């Protein structure tokens, strides 16, 4: 599903990623842990095509069979919209829109029909136990409910991979545990692939593989 070789990233003279190699299979849940400043979020942003690596000899990045480094900006944006889902610590829901409308946004960007998109969004929200909250705006939802809306949004285009950056970092213990269990349920039922950056040791240890980053590398 993901094949990365010799990933480097510089910010001016700061060498953040120092030649990361990574291989992730379809349906695998991989956690990435490490001290602050180890390069975890930078790696996640590059794997998620939100940032670009500095291309050096032997640098490669393939996701779902697509050579990411050969895509132009327009093709890359479309690939990201259709193939990748994102869950962040701060859910980044749009406050003026309802739960249903927030979930629909990536599909509308992809040009999908309103009726098809809303039907799929309602199905996802029902699956996540939020069918009674579809008309509520984020400010009317609990933290756990907001994050489940964000999960539904990440799933709306049936992505190949979901990238999660500290997804339970802003949740209480019970909501965090429910979210963690949800990831594994999605993997078991739909074969969903997850790459998760987290400081939560429980979530990290639940993953199929735990990768420890240190000083810009995964040893």
C-alpha positions as CSV (number, residue, x, y, z in Angstrom):
1,X,0.0,0.0,0.0
2,X,2.8,2.4,0.9
3,X,6.4,2.1,-0.3
4,X,8.8,4.8,0.8
5,X,12.6,4.9,0.3
6,X,15.2,7.3,1.4
7,X,12.9,10.1,2.4
8,X,14.7,13.3,3.4
9,X,13.3,16.6,4.5
10,X,15.2,19.8,5.2
11,X,13.9,23.1,6.6
12,X,16.7,25.5,5.7
13,X,19.7,23.8,7.3
14,X,17.7,21.7,9.7
15,X,17.7,18.0,8.5
16,X,14.4,16.6,9.9
17,X,14.1,13.3,7.9
18,X,17.4,11.6,7.3
19,X,16.6,8.8,4.8
20,X,13.4,7.1,6.1
21,X,12.5,3.7,4.5
22,X,9.0,2.4,5.1
23,X,6.7,-0.3,3.8
24,X,3.1,-0.6,4.9
25,X,0.7,-3.4,3.7
26,X,-3.0,-3.0,2.8
27,X,-5.2,-3.4,5.9
28,X,-2.3,-2.8,8.3
29,X,-2.5,-0.5,11.3
30,X,0.9,1.1,11.9
31,X,1.7,3.4,14.7
32,X,4.6,5.8,14.7
33,X,6.0,6.9,18.0
34,X,9.0,8.8,19.3
35,X,10.1,11.9,21.2
36,X,9.0,15.4,20.2
37,X,11.1,16.6,17.4
38,X,11.9,13.1,16.1
39,X,10.2,13.8,12.8
40,X,6.9,11.9,13.2
41,X,4.5,14.6,12.0
42,X,6.9,15.6,9.2
43,X,6.9,12.0,8.0
44,X,3.1,11.8,8.2
45,X,2.7,15.0,6.2
46,X,5.0,13.7,3.5
47,X,3.3,10.3,3.4
48,X,-0.1,12.1,3.2
49,X,1.2,14.3,0.4
50,X,0.6,17.5,2.4
51,X,4.3,18.2,2.1
52,X,7.0,17.1,-0.3
53,X,10.3,15.4,0.5
54,X,13.7,16.7,-0.7
55,X,14.4,14.3,-3.6
56,X,17.8,12.7,-3.3
57,X,19.4,9.7,-5.0
58,X,17.0,6.7,-4.5
59,X,14.1,8.7,-3.0
60,X,10.8,7.0,-3.8
61,X,7.2,7.3,-2.6
62,X,4.5,5.0,-3.9
63,X,0.9,4.9,-2.5
64,X,-1.7,2.4,-3.8
65,X,0.4,1.8,-6.9
66,X,0.8,5.5,-7.7
67,X,4.2,7.2,-8.0
68,X,3.6,10.3,-5.9
69,X,6.8,12.1,-6.8
70,X,5.8,12.2,-10.5
71,X,2.4,13.8,-10.0
72,X,1.8,17.5,-10.8
73,X,0.1,19.7,-8.2
74,X,-3.4,19.2,-9.7
75,X,-3.1,15.4,-10.0
76,X,-1.6,15.3,-6.5
77,X,-4.6,17.2,-5.1
78,X,-7.0,14.9,-6.8
79,X,-5.1,11.8,-5.6
80,X,-5.1,13.1,-2.0
81,X,-8.9,13.9,-2.1
82,X,-9.9,10.5,-3.5
83,X,-7.3,8.1,-2.0
84,X,-6.3,9.5,1.4
85,X,-8.2,10.3,4.5
86,X,-7.1,12.4,7.4
87,X,-7.9,12.6,11.1
88,X,-6.3,15.3,13.3
89,X,-6.0,15.9,17.0
90,X,-8.2,19.0,16.6
91,X,-10.9,17.6,14.3
92,X,-10.9,20.7,12.0
93,X,-14.6,20.5,11.4
94,X,-16.1,23.7,9.9
95,X,-18.2,25.3,12.7
96,X,-20.9,26.7,10.4
97,X,-21.8,23.4,8.9
98,X,-23.7,20.4,10.4
99,X,-22.2,17.0,11.0
100,X,-23.7,15.8,7.7
101,X,-22.4,18.7,5.7
102,X,-18.9,18.4,7.2
103,X,-18.8,14.7,6.2
104,X,-19.9,15.5,2.7
105,X,-17.3,18.1,1.9
106,X,-14.5,15.8,0.5
107,X,-17.0,14.0,-1.8
108,X,-18.4,17.3,-3.1
109,X,-14.8,18.4,-3.8
110,X,-14.4,15.2,-5.8
111,X,-17.5,16.1,-7.9
112,X,-19.8,13.4,-6.6
113,X,-23.6,13.9,-6.7
114,X,-25.4,15.4,-3.7
115,X,-27.9,12.6,-3.3
116,X,-25.2,9.8,-3.5
117,X,-22.9,11.7,-1.1
118,X,-25.6,12.5,1.4
119,X,-26.8,8.9,1.4
120,X,-23.2,7.6,2.0
121,X,-22.6,10.3,4.7
122,X,-25.8,9.3,6.6
123,X,-24.7,5.6,6.3
124,X,-21.3,6.4,7.8
125,X,-22.8,8.6,10.6
126,X,-25.3,5.8,11.4
127,X,-22.4,3.3,11.5
128,X,-20.6,5.5,13.9
129,X,-23.6,5.9,16.2
130,X,-24.3,9.5,15.2
131,X,-27.5,9.2,13.2
132,X,-29.3,11.3,15.8
133,X,-26.7,14.1,15.5
134,X,-26.5,14.6,11.7
135,X,-28.1,18.1,11.9
136,X,-26.0,19.3,14.8
137,X,-23.1,21.7,14.3
138,X,-19.7,20.9,15.9
139,X,-20.3,23.3,18.8
140,X,-23.3,21.2,19.8
141,X,-21.3,17.9,19.9
142,X,-19.0,16.4,22.5
143,X,-15.3,16.0,21.8
144,X,-15.8,12.3,21.1
145,X,-18.7,13.0,18.8
146,X,-16.8,15.6,16.9
147,X,-13.9,13.2,16.3
148,X,-16.3,10.5,15.1
149,X,-17.7,13.0,12.6
150,X,-14.0,13.6,11.5
151,X,-13.6,9.8,11.1
152,X,-16.8,9.7,8.9
153,X,-15.4,12.6,6.8
154,X,-12.1,10.8,6.4
155,X,-14.0,7.7,5.1
156,X,-16.5,9.4,2.7
157,X,-14.4,8.8,-0.5
158,X,-13.4,5.3,0.5
159,X,-9.7,6.1,0.8
160,X,-6.9,3.7,0.4
161,X,-5.1,5.0,3.5
162,X,-6.1,7.0,6.6
163,X,-3.5,9.1,8.2
164,X,-4.1,10.1,11.8
165,X,-2.0,12.6,13.8
166,X,-2.6,12.3,17.5
167,X,-6.2,11.4,16.9
168,X,-7.1,10.8,20.5
169,X,-4.9,13.5,22.0
170,X,-7.7,15.9,22.7
171,X,-10.2,13.3,24.1
172,X,-11.1,12.0,27.5
173,X,-10.1,8.4,28.4
174,X,-13.4,6.8,27.5
175,X,-13.7,8.6,24.2
176,X,-10.1,7.8,23.3
177,X,-10.6,4.1,24.0
178,X,-13.8,4.1,21.9
179,X,-11.9,5.8,19.0
180,X,-9.1,3.3,19.2
181,X,-11.5,0.4,19.1
182,X,-13.2,2.0,16.1
183,X,-10.0,2.0,14.1
184,X,-9.6,-1.7,14.5
185,X,-13.3,-2.3,13.7
186,X,-12.8,-0.4,10.4
187,X,-9.8,-2.4,9.6
188,X,-11.5,-5.7,10.3
189,X,-14.7,-4.9,8.5
190,X,-13.4,-2.9,5.6
191,X,-9.7,-3.7,5.3
192,X,-8.9,0.0,6.0
193,X,-5.2,0.9,6.3
194,X,-4.1,3.3,9.0
195,X,-0.9,5.2,9.7
196,X,-1.1,6.7,13.2
197,X,1.2,9.2,14.9
198,X,0.6,9.1,18.6
199,X,1.9,9.6,22.1
200,X,-0.7,7.3,23.4
201,X,1.2,4.1,24.4
202,X,-2.0,2.0,24.6
203,X,-3.0,2.9,21.0
204,X,0.6,2.5,19.8
205,X,0.9,-0.9,21.3
206,X,-2.5,-2.1,19.9
207,X,-1.2,-1.5,16.3
208,X,0.0,-4.3,14.1
209,X,3.4,-2.7,14.1
210,X,4.9,0.1,16.2
211,X,7.6,2.1,14.5
212,X,9.9,4.2,16.8
213,X,11.3,7.3,15.2
214,X,14.5,8.7,16.6
215,X,16.4,11.7,15.2
216,X,14.8,11.6,11.8
217,X,15.1,7.9,11.2
218,X,13.2,4.7,11.8
219,X,16.0,2.3,12.8
